[in-house]
Amino acid sequence: MRRSHRVRLTVTALALSTLAGCGLGDNSGTATDSAAVTGEVKGKVSIQTWALKPKFTTYMDGVIAAFEKKYPGTEVEWLDQPGDGYSDKVLSQAAGGSLPDVVNLPPDFALPLAKQNMLLDVAGADPKLTEDYVKGGIDAYRFAGRTGAYGYPWYLNTDVNYWNSELLTKYGLDPKKVPAGLDELIAQARTVKEKSGGAAYLMSRKPGLGDLANAGVKIMAEDGKSFTYNTPEAAALLDKYVAAFKEGLLPKDVLTETYAGNAKLFNAGTVAWTTGGGNYITSLATDNPTLAPKVVPSAAMGTPPLYVQGLSVAKGSKNPATAVALARWVTNAENQAAFAHLTSIFPSTKASAGDAFFSKSDGSNAGDAKVIAFNSLAKAQMLQPVQVNDAMSTIVNQQIALAISGQSGSKQALDTAVERCNQLLKD
């Protein structure tokens, strides 16, 4: 889930205006589907996934065949769309009235469809939703200004801290006492800088909205109509980065567009800390097999970020009982566990908590990282609101860079970012 399935992909303004132009105005009120979906599970339904063919064809065929066997008289049509252009494809289907009965939507893709009243409130339709799925996964499909939840969480991931124990030891730090917060991180970064003569770094990325949220800053108003992260607390956090950058605790080019990136520098062995998914060490073993055994994992600082994929049910489905049953079937504990054995994801069901495959390490650092990530999911949250699109992210990054470089005051930079993002929110 590190790329197409983890990174936020943003619904374009053009596609949104296309929906409105088809007579589907912004129904962003609090209407919800409060009644549970009832009726016999039978008949034909369609399910659309995102870039699972051909790698996971055998898996999905098996899941679908088992569903049709459990519910005689059902027939499932499986559609799969390629990764590129998926958001536009979904919105085109919605605008044309051809949205599949069950459709794979990350929360930011689900948001505009929920606002257009095109998705079923599965919290209202399925009374057992909150009993069976982890809270953070469900909350990812609860949108500001609306009641209900608009997707079954399917598979999840989060970030873990990774530390280069060799570099830490070399520069006088204890790999068993890694930083648990920003102040400790800055203190240890200072030690690395002083003892390496500036040849190595501990800190190597600038902060973002997720860091502000982790510091207790409220990013958006409850109604989802304005951003609110230009607070004194947010400015104080940026001031810490301003001072750290001025002191030389971060690479000089960390604020530039040509910056290689935190993960690449870690992989190269010149930076002692990075973050990544629970499977990071396994992939690192391929990219840098010498470094991988030296990596020590630890839990994310503060609230772990949550990355979510889910299945939503079209409100216009002609067979809602079967559609809900199918979405629940694909996302049940057994099917999610089987999926997780094939790829590096984690299940979203509470029943999975006792599965030794996720909860017990084999004693390796990669096994430890997997367990840390899995245990973190219980308190993981989406730290950045789904309303934040690419244009807004660019504005935030630019203003934070101006603040850290000293070209703008921290509060001024945040004020500017909020003002511009709020304008984009209204457009």
C-alpha positions, 0 to 999 in steps of 0.5 A: 500500500505504499504507492497507488494503494497508500498515497492519497489520490485526489478526485479532480475538480473537473470530474466533480463539476461533471457530476454536478453538471449531470444534475447531481448537485452537492447534497452535502447535508446530513441525510442518511439511510437509517434502516437496515437493509433486509431481504433475501440474498440472491440475484446478480450484483457487480463488484469493482476492484482497483488494479487486482488483475492479474496478480490476485485473480485466483484469490478474487475468483475463489472469494466470489465462488465461495460467496455464490456457493454460500448464497445459492441463486447469486451471481457476481460479476467482477470488474477490475480497473487499472490503477491509472485514471481510476478516480476519473473512471469511477466518477464517469461511471457515477455520472453515467448511472453505471456505478457497480453495486460494490466498488473499491473506494479509498475514503477520498474517492468515496467522499464526493460520491457520498456528498452526491448521495450516491453511496449507501450509509453502511452504518445504517444498513448494517447494524453489526458494522461497528461490532466487527470492524476496527474503529479507525477503519470505519471512521475513515468513511465518516465525513464531516457534515454527514451522518453515517459511514460510507464504506466497509474498511477492507485492508489497512496499513500504517507507518512504523519508525525505522532506525539505522542501529549502526549509525546510531551506535557510531554517533553515540546513541543507543538503538534501544532508546530511540526517540518517542517524540519530537523533542527527543528526536531533535535532541538526538539529531543534534548529537548525530550532527555534532559527532558526525561533523555534519556527515550524517543526519537523524532528521531528514524531512519537513513536517506536514499536516499529519505532524500538526494533527499528531501535535493535537492541532485541529486541521478542519472544522467539524462541518468540513467547510473550513481549515483551522490549522493556523493555531498558535500550537501549530506555529510553535511546532513549526518553530521547532523545525525552523530552529532545527533547520537553522542549526543544521539538523536537517539536510540543506536541500530538504525544502527543495523540489529536487530533494531525494527524499527521506526514504532514499537517503535512509536506504543509502545509509546516510540518514538514521531514521525513516518511516514506512509500512509494516513490510518495509524491512522486507523490501529493504532486504532487496534494495539494500541487503547489507542495511536491512539486518541493522534496522530497528523498528519502533512504533510511530510517534504519537497517533499512527497514521492510517491508510485505508482501502474499502468497499462502498455500496452504491445507493442506487443498487437494484439488489442492495441486500446482496450488495451489502452481503457481498461487501461484508463477505469480501471484507470478513476476517477469513478473506482478509487474512487470506489476502494478507498472506498474499501481499503486505496489508493488514485486515480491518476486522476485530476478529483478526486481533488474535491471528498469530500471523499478525500478532506474533513475531518470528523473532526477526526485525521484519517480524517485529515491524509487522507486529508493531504495525498491526498492533498500531492499527487499534489506535491509528487514524487518518491524520489528514482530512480527505478534503485535502487535495493535491493543490492544497497539499502543494500550498501547505508544503510551499508555506511550510518550506517558507517558514522553515527557511526563515522567509516567512514567520510560522504563523504567517505561513499557516495563515496564508496556507489556511486562507488559500486552502479555504478558497479552494475548498469553496471553489 
